[in-house]
Amino acid sequence: ADDGNNANHRIYVLQGTTQNPQDPFVFKGKIAAPTDRWAIDGTVLKMPGGKLYFIWSGWEGVEDGAQNLYIGPMSDPFTISGERVCISRPEHAWEKRVWPMVNEGPEPLWNGSQLFIIYSASGSWTDHYCLGQLTFLGGDPLDPKSWRKKSTPVFQATDSVFGPGHCS
């Protein structure tokens, strides 16, 4: 949400009062790292042992130009409890086909004990929108070296498929 000025766009949390999604929700407030920068597409990653992390797309500074993927520790499902760490930025040609350059829509996926983050790249408003992949190598999820980016998209346009992008 924002106040009409895109530079003020942030992520907010609503909490259900019951398990029924039709029941009322309680507004919990903004969820942001201490840097409090532009943010979209947040999701919670629960690691084995129960530790929580928030992963989202955001600007490095206060102006648009590139959206990076950030991760931050959480003290509960609606509070980031430490500074954000960049784990992916647009670097490959397929991630930088349009301006602004985009990494967004992160979605953690587990395959047994393997953890992947599937994310959207390039512009959602184009036929170049595609999905990339980060693989967790082990160690500290807050260490960028614990993540390896696949050098090619995992889903991209073909002669009959256009812009297969967002998955979060």
N, C-alpha and C positions, 0 to 999 in steps of 0.2 A: 504494500500500500504506500501511497505518497499523498502529498497535499496538492497535487496538480503539477508539481515541479519534479521531473524525473530524477534529478540529482538527489532528491530526498527519499527515493524509494528504499524501503526497508522491509524486513520480514516480521510478521506479528504472529502470535500464538493464541489460538482458541482451545480451550479444554472442555471436552464433553463432561456433562454432569452424570451420565450413565453410560452403559455400553450401547445403548440405542442411539444411532446417529440422528434420529428424528427428535430427540429430546434437546432441551436448551444447552447452550454452550456458555462458558465463562471466558471473558477476555482476560488473558494473562499478561499481555503487553508485548513490547518489542523484544525480539531476540537478536542480539548483536554482540560481536566481539568488542573489546575496548576501543579499537580503531573506529568502529561505527561507520562503515562505508556502505555505499549503494549495494543492495543485495537482493537476489531472487532465488527461487528454486531450492529452498532448504529441505534437507532430509536428515533423519537421525540414523546413525550407524551404531548398532549394538554389537560390541565385540564379545567373544567368549569370556566368561567371567562377569559379564554385565556392564562393563565400562561403556559409557555413551560418548559419542562424538557427533558434532553437527557438521554437515558438508553442504556447501552452497556455492553459487556463482556470484562474483562481485568484482567491483572495480578495485584496482590497486590504490589509486589516489581518489581525488574528488571529481575527476572529469572522465567522460566516456572515451573509449578508444580500444579497449580490450576487456573482455570478461574472463576472469581466471576462476579456477576451482580452489576453494579454501576449505580447511578443516580446523575445527577447534574443539577442545575438551568441554564436556558438559557436566554439571553437577546434578542435573535432573533433566527431564525431557523438554524443558522450556527455558533453560538457562545455560548460556555459554560461559564457562568459568575460567577462561584464559584467552590469550591472544590467538589470532588466526595464523595459519601457516598455509602458504600456497603449495598445492600439490600438482597443479596442472595449469599451463598457460598456452594459448595458441602459438604453436611453433612450427607445425608441419604445413605444407602448402594447402592441404585439404581442410585445415582449420582456419585458414586466413584468406579465403576466396573473396570475402566482402568486408567492408568496414561498417560497424566496428567488428573486430575479430572476436569470435565467441567460443568459449567453453562454458556450457550451462547444463542444467537439467541432470545433475548427478544422481545416480541410483545405485546403491550397493546391492550386489548380487552374490550370494553364497552358492558354491557348488561343492558340497561336502565341506571340507575344511579350507577350501580356496576362496579368497575374497577378491571380487572384481568391482570396479566402479565403471558403469556404463554412463557415458555423458554425450550431450549433443554438441556439435561443432559446426562452424560456419553460420550462416544466417538463416533463421527460421522462415524468413520471407523469400527465400530462394529455393531453387531446385537442388542446390548444393548442400542443403542441410543433411547431416549424416551423424552417425554414432561412433564415438571412439571408446577406447577401453584403457583403464588403468588396472594393473595387477598389483595386489599387496604382496610384497616379498617377505614379510615377517618383520618383527621388531616393533618399533614405536610408530603407530599410525600418524603421529605428529611430525615425524621426520620425513621430509620430501624424498630422501634416498630409499625409503621403505616402499616406494611406489615406482612401477615401471610403466611407461606409456607405450602402447602398441603403435608402431610407426605407420600403420594403415588403418582406415576406418573398418569397423566390424559390420556396419550396414551403410550402404551408399546408393545413390541413384543408379538405375540401369535404363535400358531402352524402354522398359515398361513400368518402372517404379520411380517416382519422383519425390525427392526430399524426405526420406525416412528418418526423421530426426528425434523428436522429443520422447523420452521414456520415463520421466519422473512425474 
